[in-house]
Amino acid sequence: MPLRDCLQALTVSGVDSLMIGDTAVDVATARAAKIRIGIVTHGYARQPAKTLGADFLIEDLSTLFADVTAGDWPRAAVR
């Protein structure tokens, strides 16, 4: 609910949003809010990032802003 409230306060839709996380809780939160989710491969999750069910994996956070603004991230439908 806090994530949805934040989107509403910013007048941004889930379709135009992207969440970055590192755990299964982050994936579940994004799914509940119908937001695309990218998981960093070097985060705090106890299980491998590729098994968390994210829309995509992020190996290098230093390029994240440039990649997102260039449109290099998938705009696939949220699962």
C-alpha positions in Angstrom: 0.0 0.0 0.0 2.8 2.5 0.7 4.1 2.1 -2.8 0.7 2.6 -4.4 0.2 5.7 -2.1 3.6 7.0 -3.3 2.6 6.6 -7.0 -0.7 8.3 -6.4 0.9 11.2 -4.6 3.4 11.6 -7.5 0.5 11.2 -10.0 2.5 8.4 -11.7 1.1 5.2 -13.0 2.5 1.7 -12.4 3.0 1.3 -16.2 5.3 4.3 -16.2 7.2 3.2 -13.1 10.1 0.9 -12.3 11.1 -0.6 -9.0 14.6 -1.7 -8.2 15.1 -4.2 -5.4 17.1 -7.1 -4.2 14.8 -9.6 -2.4 11.6 -11.7 -2.9 9.7 -9.1 -0.8 10.6 -6.4 -3.3 9.3 -8.6 -6.2 6.1 -9.3 -4.3 5.6 -5.6 -3.5 6.1 -4.6 -7.1 3.8 -7.3 -8.4 1.1 -6.2 -5.9 1.4 -2.6 -7.2 1.6 -3.8 -10.9 5.1 -2.2 -11.4 8.0 -3.7 -13.3 10.7 -4.9 -11.1 14.5 -5.2 -11.6 16.6 -7.1 -9.1 20.2 -6.4 -8.5 22.3 -9.5 -8.7 24.5 -8.5 -5.8 21.8 -7.7 -3.3 20.9 -9.1 0.1 18.7 -11.9 -1.1 19.6 -15.3 0.3 18.6 -17.0 -2.9 20.0 -16.4 -6.4 18.6 -13.2 -8.0 17.6 -15.1 -11.1 15.2 -17.2 -9.0 13.2 -14.3 -7.5 10.9 -13.8 -10.5 11.9 -10.2 -11.5 11.3 -8.8 -14.9 15.0 -8.3 -15.4 18.3 -8.5 -13.5 20.7 -5.6 -12.9 24.4 -6.4 -12.7 25.8 -2.8 -12.6 23.9 -0.1 -10.7 26.3 2.5 -12.0 24.7 2.4 -15.5 21.1 2.1 -14.2 20.1 5.8 -14.8 21.6 5.9 -18.2 20.0 2.6 -19.2 16.5 3.6 -18.0 16.6 7.1 -19.6 17.8 5.6 -22.9 14.9 3.2 -22.8 17.1 0.1 -22.7 15.0 -1.6 -20.1 12.1 -3.8 -21.1 8.6 -2.3 -21.1 7.1 -5.7 -21.1 3.8 -6.3 -19.4 4.0 -6.9 -15.7 3.5 -10.5 -14.6 
